[in-house]
Amino acid sequence: MLRDVCNCEVTSSFKLEADFVADPIWCNICGWNLDIDEFPLIDNLKDELYQWTKQYKKIHINKHNSIGQNLTKKVEEELGLDYRIIFIPDK
Ligand SMILES: [Zn+2]
């Protein structure tokens, strides 16, 4: 559980979705955009997430979505069983 990172008191449910200005991880309950640095992720993976966000709308949508899917899996593995994260594909 992460505490005081969004409008929820605690949350363990997230979604990965790219946007132009924001970090790509959001609370899946209140929809708050979360600071990636709040997450217990290895720096490599944070870098990959930043790169992916930076390429938003610059690469083909299918490629964007397949990388996003892959990153979601990696984040899921890093966070462990106490957390849930889903991927929201770009349309
Ligand atoms: Zn929340």
PDB file of the backbone (N, CA, C, O) and the ligand in Angstrom, with CONECT records:
HET     ZN  A 101       1
ATOM      1  N   MET A   1       0.823  -1.206   0.000  1.00  0.00           N
ATOM      2  CA  MET A   1       0.000   0.000   0.000  1.00  0.00           C
ATOM      3  C   MET A   1       0.865   1.268   0.000  1.00  0.00           C
ATOM      4  O   MET A   1       1.831   1.364   0.757  1.00  0.00           O
ATOM      5  N   LEU A   2       0.524   2.211  -0.829  1.00  0.00           N
ATOM      6  CA  LEU A   2       1.187   3.505  -0.769  1.00  0.00           C
ATOM      7  C   LEU A   2       0.252   4.478  -0.058  1.00  0.00           C
ATOM      8  O   LEU A   2      -0.955   4.493  -0.300  1.00  0.00           O
ATOM      9  N   ARG A   3       0.835   5.291   0.823  1.00  0.00           N
ATOM     10  CA  ARG A   3       0.052   6.191   1.648  1.00  0.00           C
ATOM     11  C   ARG A   3       0.297   7.646   1.220  1.00  0.00           C
ATOM     12  O   ARG A   3       1.429   8.037   0.934  1.00  0.00           O
ATOM     13  N   ASP A   4      -0.773   8.430   1.182  1.00  0.00           N
ATOM     14  CA  ASP A   4      -0.658   9.875   0.921  1.00  0.00           C
ATOM     15  C   ASP A   4       0.034  10.229  -0.393  1.00  0.00           C
ATOM     16  O   ASP A   4       0.763  11.218  -0.459  1.00  0.00           O
ATOM     17  N   VAL A   5      -0.186   9.437  -1.429  1.00  0.00           N
ATOM     18  CA  VAL A   5       0.380   9.797  -2.735  1.00  0.00           C
ATOM     19  C   VAL A   5      -0.677  10.414  -3.655  1.00  0.00           C
ATOM     20  O   VAL A   5      -0.356  10.964  -4.709  1.00  0.00           O
ATOM     21  N   CYS A   6      -1.946  10.311  -3.237  1.00  0.00           N
ATOM     22  CA  CYS A   6      -3.032  10.824  -4.083  1.00  0.00           C
ATOM     23  C   CYS A   6      -4.179  11.262  -3.175  1.00  0.00           C
ATOM     24  O   CYS A   6      -3.965  11.541  -1.995  1.00  0.00           O
ATOM     25  N   ASN A   7      -5.395  11.324  -3.721  1.00  0.00           N
ATOM     26  CA  ASN A   7      -6.530  11.734  -2.899  1.00  0.00           C
ATOM     27  C   ASN A   7      -7.054  10.617  -1.996  1.00  0.00           C
ATOM     28  O   ASN A   7      -7.850  10.868  -1.091  1.00  0.00           O
ATOM     29  N   CYS A   8      -6.607   9.390  -2.244  1.00  0.00           N
ATOM     30  CA  CYS A   8      -6.984   8.273  -1.377  1.00  0.00           C
ATOM     31  C   CYS A   8      -6.045   8.258  -0.164  1.00  0.00           C
ATOM     32  O   CYS A   8      -4.900   8.703  -0.240  1.00  0.00           O
ATOM     33  N   GLU A   9      -6.548   7.746   0.928  1.00  0.00           N
ATOM     34  CA  GLU A   9      -5.661   7.630   2.092  1.00  0.00           C
ATOM     35  C   GLU A   9      -4.546   6.625   1.798  1.00  0.00           C
ATOM     36  O   GLU A   9      -3.364   6.878   2.032  1.00  0.00           O
ATOM     37  N   VAL A  10      -4.977   5.473   1.276  1.00  0.00           N
ATOM     38  CA  VAL A  10      -4.009   4.484   0.803  1.00  0.00           C
ATOM     39  C   VAL A  10      -4.500   3.945  -0.540  1.00  0.00           C
ATOM     40  O   VAL A  10      -5.699   3.922  -0.818  1.00  0.00           O
ATOM     41  N   THR A  11      -3.559   3.520  -1.354  1.00  0.00           N
ATOM     42  CA  THR A  11      -3.953   2.916  -2.619  1.00  0.00           C
ATOM     43  C   THR A  11      -2.955   1.845  -3.036  1.00  0.00           C
ATOM     44  O   THR A  11      -1.767   1.936  -2.727  1.00  0.00           O
ATOM     45  N   SER A  12      -3.436   0.852  -3.723  1.00  0.00           N
ATOM     46  CA  SER A  12      -2.540  -0.169  -4.272  1.00  0.00           C
ATOM     47  C   SER A  12      -2.992  -0.531  -5.684  1.00  0.00           C
ATOM     48  O   SER A  12      -2.600  -1.557  -6.240  1.00  0.00           O
ATOM     49  N   SER A  13      -3.831   0.348  -6.248  1.00  0.00           N
ATOM     50  CA  SER A  13      -4.382   0.076  -7.569  1.00  0.00           C
ATOM     51  C   SER A  13      -4.030   1.223  -8.522  1.00  0.00           C
ATOM     52  O   SER A  13      -4.385   2.377  -8.283  1.00  0.00           O
ATOM     53  N   PHE A  14      -3.330   0.884  -9.596  1.00  0.00           N
ATOM     54  CA  PHE A  14      -2.796   1.908 -10.486  1.00  0.00           C
ATOM     55  C   PHE A  14      -3.087   1.591 -11.939  1.00  0.00           C
ATOM     56  O   PHE A  14      -3.448   0.472 -12.305  1.00  0.00           O
ATOM     57  N   LYS A  15      -2.912   2.632 -12.756  1.00  0.00           N
ATOM     58  CA  LYS A  15      -2.971   2.388 -14.197  1.00  0.00           C
ATOM     59  C   LYS A  15      -1.808   3.091 -14.872  1.00  0.00           C
ATOM     60  O   LYS A  15      -1.333   4.134 -14.420  1.00  0.00           O
ATOM     61  N   LEU A  16      -1.370   2.499 -15.951  1.00  0.00           N
ATOM     62  CA  LEU A  16      -0.296   3.077 -16.742  1.00  0.00           C
ATOM     63  C   LEU A  16      -0.921   3.659 -18.002  1.00  0.00           C
ATOM     64  O   LEU A  16      -1.535   2.943 -18.792  1.00  0.00           O
ATOM     65  N   GLU A  17      -0.757   4.966 -18.179  1.00  0.00           N
ATOM     66  CA  GLU A  17      -1.321   5.633 -19.341  1.00  0.00           C
ATOM     67  C   GLU A  17      -0.471   6.855 -19.655  1.00  0.00           C
ATOM     68  O   GLU A  17      -0.210   7.683 -18.783  1.00  0.00           O
ATOM     69  N   ALA A  18      -0.039   6.960 -20.915  1.00  0.00           N
ATOM     70  CA  ALA A  18       0.835   8.071 -21.297  1.00  0.00           C
ATOM     71  C   ALA A  18       0.033   9.342 -21.542  1.00  0.00           C
ATOM     72  O   ALA A  18      -1.106   9.303 -22.007  1.00  0.00           O
ATOM     73  N   ASP A  19       0.659  10.468 -21.215  1.00  0.00           N
ATOM     74  CA  ASP A  19       0.078  11.769 -21.528  1.00  0.00           C
ATOM     75  C   ASP A  19       1.246  12.714 -21.818  1.00  0.00           C
ATOM     76  O   ASP A  19       2.389  12.408 -21.479  1.00  0.00           O
ATOM     77  N   PHE A  20       0.966  13.853 -22.441  1.00  0.00           N
ATOM     78  CA  PHE A  20       2.066  14.716 -22.854  1.00  0.00           C
ATOM     79  C   PHE A  20       2.856  15.292 -21.692  1.00  0.00           C
ATOM     80  O   PHE A  20       4.083  15.371 -21.748  1.00  0.00           O
ATOM     81  N   VAL A  21       2.165  15.689 -20.653  1.00  0.00           N
ATOM     82  CA  VAL A  21       2.845  16.440 -19.603  1.00  0.00           C
ATOM     83  C   VAL A  21       3.135  15.646 -18.344  1.00  0.00           C
ATOM     84  O   VAL A  21       4.019  16.008 -17.568  1.00  0.00           O
ATOM     85  N   ALA A  22       2.391  14.558 -18.135  1.00  0.00           N
ATOM     86  CA  ALA A  22       2.424  13.923 -16.830  1.00  0.00           C
ATOM     87  C   ALA A  22       3.286  12.668 -16.807  1.00  0.00           C
ATOM     88  O   ALA A  22       3.612  12.093 -17.846  1.00  0.00           O
ATOM     89  N   ASP A  23       3.645  12.262 -15.593  1.00  0.00           N
ATOM     90  CA  ASP A  23       4.222  10.935 -15.400  1.00  0.00           C
ATOM     91  C   ASP A  23       3.158   9.904 -15.785  1.00  0.00           C
ATOM     92  O   ASP A  23       1.965  10.184 -15.668  1.00  0.00           O
ATOM     93  N   PRO A  24       3.568   8.724 -16.241  1.00  0.00           N
ATOM     94  CA  PRO A  24       2.571   7.795 -16.809  1.00  0.00           C
ATOM     95  C   PRO A  24       1.838   6.885 -15.820  1.00  0.00           C
ATOM     96  O   PRO A  24       1.080   6.012 -16.242  1.00  0.00           O
ATOM     97  N   ILE A  25       2.048   7.070 -14.516  1.00  0.00           N
ATOM     98  CA  ILE A  25       1.329   6.210 -13.570  1.00  0.00           C
ATOM     99  C   ILE A  25       0.277   7.034 -12.814  1.00  0.00           C
ATOM    100  O   ILE A  25       0.556   8.119 -12.304  1.00  0.00           O
ATOM    101  N   TRP A  26      -0.924   6.487 -12.761  1.00  0.00           N
ATOM    102  CA  TRP A  26      -2.070   7.162 -12.148  1.00  0.00           C
ATOM    103  C   TRP A  26      -2.700   6.247 -11.112  1.00  0.00           C
ATOM    104  O   TRP A  26      -2.629   5.024 -11.230  1.00  0.00           O
ATOM    105  N   CYS A  27      -3.316   6.839 -10.095  1.00  0.00           N
ATOM    106  CA  CYS A  27      -4.122   6.046  -9.169  1.00  0.00           C
ATOM    107  C   CYS A  27      -5.362   5.579  -9.932  1.00  0.00           C
ATOM    108  O   CYS A  27      -6.026   6.370 -10.601  1.00  0.00           O
ATOM    109  N   ASN A  28      -5.659   4.299  -9.822  1.00  0.00           N
ATOM    110  CA  ASN A  28      -6.800   3.767 -10.565  1.00  0.00           C
ATOM    111  C   ASN A  28      -8.114   3.992  -9.820  1.00  0.00           C
ATOM    112  O   ASN A  28      -9.186   3.684 -10.342  1.00  0.00           O
ATOM    113  N   ILE A  29      -8.036   4.525  -8.612  1.00  0.00           N
ATOM    114  CA  ILE A  29      -9.251   4.765  -7.832  1.00  0.00           C
ATOM    115  C   ILE A  29      -9.703   6.223  -7.965  1.00  0.00           C
ATOM    116  O   ILE A  29     -10.850   6.490  -8.323  1.00  0.00           O
ATOM    117  N   CYS A  30      -8.792   7.168  -7.673  1.00  0.00           N
ATOM    118  CA  CYS A  30      -9.190   8.580  -7.728  1.00  0.00           C
ATOM    119  C   CYS A  30      -8.725   9.264  -9.007  1.00  0.00           C
ATOM    120  O   CYS A  30      -9.143  10.387  -9.287  1.00  0.00           O
ATOM    121  N   GLY A  31      -7.860   8.602  -9.798  1.00  0.00           N
ATOM    122  CA  GLY A  31      -7.416   9.175 -11.056  1.00  0.00           C
ATOM    123  C   GLY A  31      -6.284  10.172 -10.941  1.00  0.00           C
ATOM    124  O   GLY A  31      -5.942  10.835 -11.920  1.00  0.00           O
ATOM    125  N   TRP A  32      -5.698  10.291  -9.762  1.00  0.00           N
ATOM    126  CA  TRP A  32      -4.615  11.246  -9.534  1.00  0.00           C
ATOM    127  C   TRP A  32      -3.358  10.821 -10.283  1.00  0.00           C
ATOM    128  O   TRP A  32      -3.033   9.635 -10.354  1.00  0.00           O
ATOM    129  N   ASN A  33      -2.656  11.807 -10.840  1.00  0.00           N
ATOM    130  CA  ASN A  33      -1.377  11.514 -11.484  1.00  0.00           C
ATOM    131  C   ASN A  33      -0.280  11.405 -10.431  1.00  0.00           C
ATOM    132  O   ASN A  33      -0.089  12.314  -9.624  1.00  0.00           O
ATOM    133  N   LEU A  34       0.427  10.301 -10.445  1.00  0.00           N
ATOM    134  CA  LEU A  34       1.394  10.027  -9.392  1.00  0.00           C
ATOM    135  C   LEU A  34       2.812  10.337  -9.833  1.00  0.00           C
ATOM    136  O   LEU A  34       3.161  10.230 -11.009  1.00  0.00           O
ATOM    137  N   ASP A  35       3.612  10.721  -8.861  1.00  0.00           N
ATOM    138  CA  ASP A  35       5.021  10.975  -9.096  1.00  0.00           C
ATOM    139  C   ASP A  35       5.736   9.620  -9.159  1.00  0.00           C
ATOM    140  O   ASP A  35       5.707   8.842  -8.206  1.00  0.00           O
ATOM    141  N   ILE A  36       6.365   9.364 -10.282  1.00  0.00           N
ATOM    142  CA  ILE A  36       7.047   8.074 -10.482  1.00  0.00           C
ATOM    143  C   ILE A  36       8.078   7.818  -9.382  1.00  0.00           C
ATOM    144  O   ILE A  36       8.345   6.672  -9.018  1.00  0.00           O
ATOM    145  N   ASP A  37       8.648   8.900  -8.864  1.00  0.00           N
ATOM    146  CA  ASP A  37       9.659   8.729  -7.822  1.00  0.00           C
ATOM    147  C   ASP A  37       9.091   8.196  -6.509  1.00  0.00           C
ATOM    148  O   ASP A  37       9.840   7.764  -5.633  1.00  0.00           O
ATOM    149  N   GLU A  38       7.765   8.229  -6.377  1.00  0.00           N
ATOM    150  CA  GLU A  38       7.119   7.662  -5.190  1.00  0.00           C
ATOM    151  C   GLU A  38       7.091   6.138  -5.249  1.00  0.00           C
ATOM    152  O   GLU A  38       6.776   5.474  -4.261  1.00  0.00           O
ATOM    153  N   PHE A  39       7.425   5.594  -6.417  1.00  0.00           N
ATOM    154  CA  PHE A  39       7.283   4.157  -6.601  1.00  0.00           C
ATOM    155  C   PHE A  39       8.569   3.402  -6.332  1.00  0.00           C
ATOM    156  O   PHE A  39       9.663   3.856  -6.667  1.00  0.00           O
ATOM    157  N   PRO A  40       8.411   2.237  -5.719  1.00  0.00           N
ATOM    158  CA  PRO A  40       9.590   1.407  -5.449  1.00  0.00           C
ATOM    159  C   PRO A  40      10.029   0.656  -6.704  1.00  0.00           C
ATOM    160  O   PRO A  40       9.961  -0.571  -6.771  1.00  0.00           O
ATOM    161  N   LEU A  41      10.480   1.425  -7.696  1.00  0.00           N
ATOM    162  CA  LEU A  41      10.921   0.807  -8.959  1.00  0.00           C
ATOM    163  C   LEU A  41      12.413   1.043  -9.135  1.00  0.00           C
ATOM    164  O   LEU A  41      12.961   2.037  -8.658  1.00  0.00           O
ATOM    165  N   ILE A  42      13.059   0.113  -9.828  1.00  0.00           N
ATOM    166  CA  ILE A  42      14.474   0.319 -10.127  1.00  0.00           C
ATOM    167  C   ILE A  42      14.611   1.460 -11.136  1.00  0.00           C
ATOM    168  O   ILE A  42      13.721   1.694 -11.954  1.00  0.00           O
ATOM    169  N   ASP A  43      15.758   2.173 -11.061  1.00  0.00           N
ATOM    170  CA  ASP A  43      15.956   3.364 -11.896  1.00  0.00           C
ATOM    171  C   ASP A  43      15.852   3.054 -13.385  1.00  0.00           C
ATOM    172  O   ASP A  43      15.316   3.848 -14.158  1.00  0.00           O
ATOM    173  N   ASN A  44      16.369   1.895 -13.780  1.00  0.00           N
ATOM    174  CA  ASN A  44      16.267   1.476 -15.173  1.00  0.00           C
ATOM    175  C   ASN A  44      14.853   1.520 -15.702  1.00  0.00           C
ATOM    176  O   ASN A  44      14.589   2.014 -16.799  1.00  0.00           O
ATOM    177  N   LEU A  45      13.962   0.999 -14.905  1.00  0.00           N
ATOM    178  CA  LEU A  45      12.561   0.920 -15.305  1.00  0.00           C
ATOM    179  C   LEU A  45      11.925   2.318 -15.322  1.00  0.00           C
ATOM    180  O   LEU A  45      11.115   2.623 -16.197  1.00  0.00           O
ATOM    181  N   LYS A  46      12.294   3.154 -14.361  1.00  0.00           N
ATOM    182  CA  LYS A  46      11.814   4.547 -14.370  1.00  0.00           C
ATOM    183  C   LYS A  46      12.263   5.242 -15.649  1.00  0.00           C
ATOM    184  O   LYS A  46      11.489   5.969 -16.271  1.00  0.00           O
ATOM    185  N   ASP A  47      13.516   5.019 -16.039  1.00  0.00           N
ATOM    186  CA  ASP A  47      14.033   5.607 -17.275  1.00  0.00           C
ATOM    187  C   ASP A  47      13.225   5.138 -18.478  1.00  0.00           C
ATOM    188  O   ASP A  47      12.857   5.932 -19.344  1.00  0.00           O
ATOM    189  N   GLU A  48      12.957   3.840 -18.519  1.00  0.00           N
ATOM    190  CA  GLU A  48      12.170   3.302 -19.630  1.00  0.00           C
ATOM    191  C   GLU A  48      10.798   3.949 -19.698  1.00  0.00           C
ATOM    192  O   GLU A  48      10.292   4.238 -20.783  1.00  0.00           O
ATOM    193  N   LEU A  49      10.197   4.174 -18.534  1.00  0.00           N
ATOM    194  CA  LEU A  49       8.876   4.813 -18.477  1.00  0.00           C
ATOM    195  C   LEU A  49       8.950   6.254 -18.973  1.00  0.00           C
ATOM    196  O   LEU A  49       8.069   6.715 -19.699  1.00  0.00           O
ATOM    197  N   TYR A  50      10.020   6.966 -18.570  1.00  0.00           N
ATOM    198  CA  TYR A  50      10.185   8.351 -19.026  1.00  0.00           C
ATOM    199  C   TYR A  50      10.372   8.400 -20.542  1.00  0.00           C
ATOM    200  O   TYR A  50       9.784   9.238 -21.226  1.00  0.00           O
ATOM    201  N   GLN A  51      11.204   7.484 -21.055  1.00  0.00           N
ATOM    202  CA  GLN A  51      11.454   7.439 -22.504  1.00  0.00           C
ATOM    203  C   GLN A  51      10.155   7.185 -23.265  1.00  0.00           C
ATOM    204  O   GLN A  51       9.860   7.825 -24.275  1.00  0.00           O
ATOM    205  N   TRP A  52       9.401   6.240 -22.746  1.00  0.00           N
ATOM    206  CA  TRP A  52       8.127   5.872 -23.393  1.00  0.00           C
ATOM    207  C   TRP A  52       7.175   7.069 -23.410  1.00  0.00           C
ATOM    208  O   TRP A  52       6.518   7.330 -24.418  1.00  0.00           O
ATOM    209  N   THR A  53       7.104   7.792 -22.294  1.00  0.00           N
ATOM    210  CA  THR A  53       6.226   8.961 -22.206  1.00  0.00           C
ATOM    211  C   THR A  53       6.687  10.051 -23.171  1.00  0.00           C
ATOM    212  O   THR A  53       5.873  10.725 -23.802  1.00  0.00           O
ATOM    213  N   LYS A  54       8.014  10.212 -23.274  1.00  0.00           N
ATOM    214  CA  LYS A  54       8.560  11.247 -24.153  1.00  0.00           C
ATOM    215  C   LYS A  54       8.228  10.978 -25.615  1.00  0.00           C
ATOM    216  O   LYS A  54       8.094  11.901 -26.418  1.00  0.00           O
ATOM    217  N   GLN A  55       8.097   9.677 -25.947  1.00  0.00           N
ATOM    218  CA  GLN A  55       7.817   9.305 -27.340  1.00  0.00           C
ATOM    219  C   GLN A  55       6.331   9.317 -27.668  1.00  0.00           C
ATOM    220  O   GLN A  55       5.926   9.000 -28.786  1.00  0.00           O
ATOM    221  N   TYR A  56       5.532   9.684 -26.684  1.00  0.00           N
ATOM    222  CA  TYR A  56       4.085   9.662 -26.874  1.00  0.00           C
ATOM    223  C   TYR A  56       3.682  10.468 -28.111  1.00  0.00           C
ATOM    224  O   TYR A  56       4.063  11.629 -28.258  1.00  0.00           O
ATOM    225  N   LYS A  57       2.911   9.841 -28.991  1.00  0.00           N
ATOM    226  CA  LYS A  57       2.437  10.443 -30.249  1.00  0.00           C
ATOM    227  C   LYS A  57       3.541  10.655 -31.281  1.00  0.00           C
ATOM    228  O   LYS A  57       3.294  11.187 -32.363  1.00  0.00           O
ATOM    229  N   LYS A  58       4.773  10.230 -30.936  1.00  0.00           N
ATOM    230  CA  LYS A  58       5.850  10.369 -31.914  1.00  0.00           C
ATOM    231  C   LYS A  58       6.141   9.039 -32.586  1.00  0.00           C
ATOM    232  O   LYS A  58       6.749   8.988 -33.655  1.00  0.00           O
ATOM    233  N   ILE A  59       5.701   7.965 -31.948  1.00  0.00           N
ATOM    234  CA  ILE A  59       5.868   6.656 -32.558  1.00  0.00           C
ATOM    235  C   ILE A  59       4.486   6.099 -32.906  1.00  0.00           C
ATOM    236  O   ILE A  59       3.464   6.593 -32.429  1.00  0.00           O
ATOM    237  N   HIS A  60       4.477   5.063 -33.746  1.00  0.00           N
ATOM    238  CA  HIS A  60       3.204   4.488 -34.167  1.00  0.00           C
ATOM    239  C   HIS A  60       2.418   3.978 -32.971  1.00  0.00           C
ATOM    240  O   HIS A  60       2.980   3.437 -32.019  1.00  0.00           O
ATOM    241  N   ILE A  61       1.107   4.160 -33.040  1.00  0.00           N
ATOM    242  CA  ILE A  61       0.234   3.805 -31.903  1.00  0.00           C
ATOM    243  C   ILE A  61       0.382   2.334 -31.504  1.00  0.00           C
ATOM    244  O   ILE A  61       0.362   2.003 -30.319  1.00  0.00           O
ATOM    245  N   ASN A  62       0.532   1.457 -32.495  1.00  0.00           N
ATOM    246  CA  ASN A  62       0.684   0.028 -32.174  1.00  0.00           C
ATOM    247  C   ASN A  62       1.966  -0.231 -31.398  1.00  0.00           C
ATOM    248  O   ASN A  62       1.997  -1.031 -30.463  1.00  0.00           O
ATOM    249  N   LYS A  63       3.017   0.460 -31.804  1.00  0.00           N
ATOM    250  CA  LYS A  63       4.296   0.317 -31.121  1.00  0.00           C
ATOM    251  C   LYS A  63       4.181   0.892 -29.697  1.00  0.00           C
ATOM    252  O   LYS A  63       4.631   0.294 -28.720  1.00  0.00           O
ATOM    253  N   HIS A  64       3.564   2.064 -29.627  1.00  0.00           N
ATOM    254  CA  HIS A  64       3.350   2.709 -28.333  1.00  0.00           C
ATOM    255  C   HIS A  64       2.625   1.757 -27.373  1.00  0.00           C
ATOM    256  O   HIS A  64       3.018   1.594 -26.218  1.00  0.00           O
ATOM    257  N   ASN A  65       1.572   1.144 -27.878  1.00  0.00           N
ATOM    258  CA  ASN A  65       0.773   0.257 -27.025  1.00  0.00           C
ATOM    259  C   ASN A  65       1.515  -1.025 -26.666  1.00  0.00           C
ATOM    260  O   ASN A  65       1.355  -1.541 -25.560  1.00  0.00           O
ATOM    261  N   SER A  66       2.314  -1.536 -27.575  1.00  0.00           N
ATOM    262  CA  SER A  66       3.005  -2.780 -27.247  1.00  0.00           C
ATOM    263  C   SER A  66       4.116  -2.529 -26.227  1.00  0.00           C
ATOM    264  O   SER A  66       4.345  -3.349 -25.339  1.00  0.00           O
ATOM    265  N   ILE A  67       4.808  -1.388 -26.358  1.00  0.00           N
ATOM    266  CA  ILE A  67       5.808  -1.037 -25.336  1.00  0.00           C
ATOM    267  C   ILE A  67       5.122  -0.812 -23.987  1.00  0.00           C
ATOM    268  O   ILE A  67       5.602  -1.258 -22.945  1.00  0.00           O
ATOM    269  N   GLY A  68       3.998  -0.114 -24.032  1.00  0.00           N
ATOM    270  CA  GLY A  68       3.254   0.162 -22.800  1.00  0.00           C
ATOM    271  C   GLY A  68       2.810  -1.107 -22.094  1.00  0.00           C
ATOM    272  O   GLY A  68       2.894  -1.221 -20.871  1.00  0.00           O
ATOM    273  N   GLN A  69       2.341  -2.048 -22.880  1.00  0.00           N
ATOM    274  CA  GLN A  69       1.922  -3.343 -22.335  1.00  0.00           C
ATOM    275  C   GLN A  69       3.089  -4.041 -21.641  1.00  0.00           C
ATOM    276  O   GLN A  69       2.968  -4.580 -20.541  1.00  0.00           O
ATOM    277  N   ASN A  70       4.205  -4.004 -22.329  1.00  0.00           N
ATOM    278  CA  ASN A  70       5.422  -4.611 -21.813  1.00  0.00           C
ATOM    279  C   ASN A  70       5.896  -3.942 -20.515  1.00  0.00           C
ATOM    280  O   ASN A  70       6.284  -4.611 -19.558  1.00  0.00           O
ATOM    281  N   LEU A  71       5.852  -2.610 -20.510  1.00  0.00           N
ATOM    282  CA  LEU A  71       6.264  -1.866 -19.315  1.00  0.00           C
ATOM    283  C   LEU A  71       5.334  -2.152 -18.137  1.00  0.00           C
ATOM    284  O   LEU A  71       5.772  -2.250 -16.991  1.00  0.00           O
ATOM    285  N   THR A  72       4.056  -2.281 -18.438  1.00  0.00           N
ATOM    286  CA  THR A  72       3.084  -2.587 -17.381  1.00  0.00           C
ATOM    287  C   THR A  72       3.441  -3.909 -16.697  1.00  0.00           C
ATOM    288  O   THR A  72       3.368  -4.039 -15.475  1.00  0.00           O
ATOM    289  N   LYS A  73       3.829  -4.880 -17.524  1.00  0.00           N
ATOM    290  CA  LYS A  73       4.234  -6.185 -16.993  1.00  0.00           C
ATOM    291  C   LYS A  73       5.451  -6.051 -16.083  1.00  0.00           C
ATOM    292  O   LYS A  73       5.509  -6.638 -15.002  1.00  0.00           O
ATOM    293  N   LYS A  74       6.415  -5.267 -16.545  1.00  0.00           N
ATOM    294  CA  LYS A  74       7.638  -5.075 -15.754  1.00  0.00           C
ATOM    295  C   LYS A  74       7.339  -4.378 -14.434  1.00  0.00           C
ATOM    296  O   LYS A  74       7.858  -4.761 -13.385  1.00  0.00           O
ATOM    297  N   VAL A  75       6.490  -3.340 -14.500  1.00  0.00           N
ATOM    298  CA  VAL A  75       6.135  -2.608 -13.277  1.00  0.00           C
ATOM    299  C   VAL A  75       5.408  -3.543 -12.309  1.00  0.00           C
ATOM    300  O   VAL A  75       5.657  -3.530 -11.103  1.00  0.00           O
ATOM    301  N   GLU A  76       4.517  -4.343 -12.859  1.00  0.00           N
ATOM    302  CA  GLU A  76       3.760  -5.301 -12.066  1.00  0.00           C
ATOM    303  C   GLU A  76       4.700  -6.251 -11.317  1.00  0.00           C
ATOM    304  O   GLU A  76       4.516  -6.528 -10.132  1.00  0.00           O
ATOM    305  N   GLU A  77       5.702  -6.738 -12.034  1.00  0.00           N
ATOM    306  CA  GLU A  77       6.665  -7.644 -11.408  1.00  0.00           C
ATOM    307  C   GLU A  77       7.467  -6.951 -10.324  1.00  0.00           C
ATOM    308  O   GLU A  77       7.742  -7.530  -9.274  1.00  0.00           O
ATOM    309  N   GLU A  78       7.842  -5.695 -10.590  1.00  0.00           N
ATOM    310  CA  GLU A  78       8.612  -4.934  -9.611  1.00  0.00           C
ATOM    311  C   GLU A  78       7.800  -4.644  -8.352  1.00  0.00           C
ATOM    312  O   GLU A  78       8.311  -4.737  -7.236  1.00  0.00           O
ATOM    313  N   LEU A  79       6.538  -4.292  -8.542  1.00  0.00           N
ATOM    314  CA  LEU A  79       5.714  -3.889  -7.401  1.00  0.00           C
ATOM    315  C   LEU A  79       5.315  -5.084  -6.534  1.00  0.00           C
ATOM    316  O   LEU A  79       5.141  -4.951  -5.322  1.00  0.00           O
ATOM    317  N   GLY A  80       5.175  -6.229  -7.153  1.00  0.00           N
ATOM    318  CA  GLY A  80       4.821  -7.419  -6.387  1.00  0.00           C
ATOM    319  C   GLY A  80       3.323  -7.601  -6.251  1.00  0.00           C
ATOM    320  O   GLY A  80       2.529  -6.829  -6.789  1.00  0.00           O
ATOM    321  N   LEU A  81       2.960  -8.635  -5.524  1.00  0.00           N
ATOM    322  CA  LEU A  81       1.574  -9.097  -5.495  1.00  0.00           C
ATOM    323  C   LEU A  81       0.620  -8.170  -4.737  1.00  0.00           C
ATOM    324  O   LEU A  81      -0.597  -8.273  -4.896  1.00  0.00           O
ATOM    325  N   ASP A  82       1.160  -7.269  -3.917  1.00  0.00           N
ATOM    326  CA  ASP A  82       0.283  -6.402  -3.128  1.00  0.00           C
ATOM    327  C   ASP A  82      -0.316  -5.271  -3.959  1.00  0.00           C
ATOM    328  O   ASP A  82      -1.216  -4.563  -3.509  1.00  0.00           O
ATOM    329  N   TYR A  83       0.197  -5.112  -5.180  1.00  0.00           N
ATOM    330  CA  TYR A  83      -0.264  -4.012  -6.018  1.00  0.00           C
ATOM    331  C   TYR A  83      -0.857  -4.525  -7.320  1.00  0.00           C
ATOM    332  O   TYR A  83      -0.522  -5.604  -7.808  1.00  0.00           O
ATOM    333  N   ARG A  84      -1.744  -3.714  -7.857  1.00  0.00           N
ATOM    334  CA  ARG A  84      -2.319  -4.007  -9.165  1.00  0.00           C
ATOM    335  C   ARG A  84      -2.064  -2.840 -10.090  1.00  0.00           C
ATOM    336  O   ARG A  84      -2.224  -1.682  -9.703  1.00  0.00           O
ATOM    337  N   ILE A  85      -1.670  -3.144 -11.308  1.00  0.00           N
ATOM    338  CA  ILE A  85      -1.555  -2.070 -12.298  1.00  0.00           C
ATOM    339  C   ILE A  85      -2.094  -2.575 -13.627  1.00  0.00           C
ATOM    340  O   ILE A  85      -1.783  -3.685 -14.059  1.00  0.00           O
ATOM    341  N   ILE A  86      -2.904  -1.746 -14.267  1.00  0.00           N
ATOM    342  CA  ILE A  86      -3.443  -2.109 -15.564  1.00  0.00           C
ATOM    343  C   ILE A  86      -2.955  -1.114 -16.602  1.00  0.00           C
ATOM    344  O   ILE A  86      -2.606   0.022 -16.281  1.00  0.00           O
ATOM    345  N   PHE A  87      -2.936  -1.553 -17.839  1.00  0.00           N
ATOM    346  CA  PHE A  87      -2.503  -0.695 -18.928  1.00  0.00           C
ATOM    347  C   PHE A  87      -3.705  -0.132 -19.665  1.00  0.00           C
ATOM    348  O   PHE A  87      -4.623  -0.866 -20.031  1.00  0.00           O
ATOM    349  N   ILE A  88      -3.691   1.183 -19.880  1.00  0.00           N
ATOM    350  CA  ILE A  88      -4.727   1.816 -20.694  1.00  0.00           C
ATOM    351  C   ILE A  88      -4.121   2.138 -22.055  1.00  0.00           C
ATOM    352  O   ILE A  88      -3.327   3.071 -22.171  1.00  0.00           O
ATOM    353  N   PRO A  89      -4.486   1.378 -23.082  1.00  0.00           N
ATOM    354  CA  PRO A  89      -3.907   1.613 -24.405  1.00  0.00           C
ATOM    355  C   PRO A  89      -4.372   2.948 -24.994  1.00  0.00           C
ATOM    356  O   PRO A  89      -5.476   3.415 -24.714  1.00  0.00           O
ATOM    357  N   ASP A  90      -3.509   3.546 -25.809  1.00  0.00           N
ATOM    358  CA  ASP A  90      -3.876   4.771 -26.501  1.00  0.00           C
ATOM    359  C   ASP A  90      -4.751   4.413 -27.687  1.00  0.00           C
ATOM    360  O   ASP A  90      -4.577   3.365 -28.309  1.00  0.00           O
ATOM    361  N   LYS A  91      -5.704   5.305 -27.996  1.00  0.00           N
ATOM    362  CA  LYS A  91      -6.631   5.000 -29.094  1.00  0.00           C
ATOM    363  C   LYS A  91      -6.440   5.992 -30.252  1.00  0.00           C
ATOM    364  O   LYS A  91      -7.131   5.897 -31.267  1.00  0.00           O
TER     365      LYS A  91
HETATM  366 ZN    ZN A 101      -6.106   7.624  -5.278  1.00  0.00          ZN2+
END
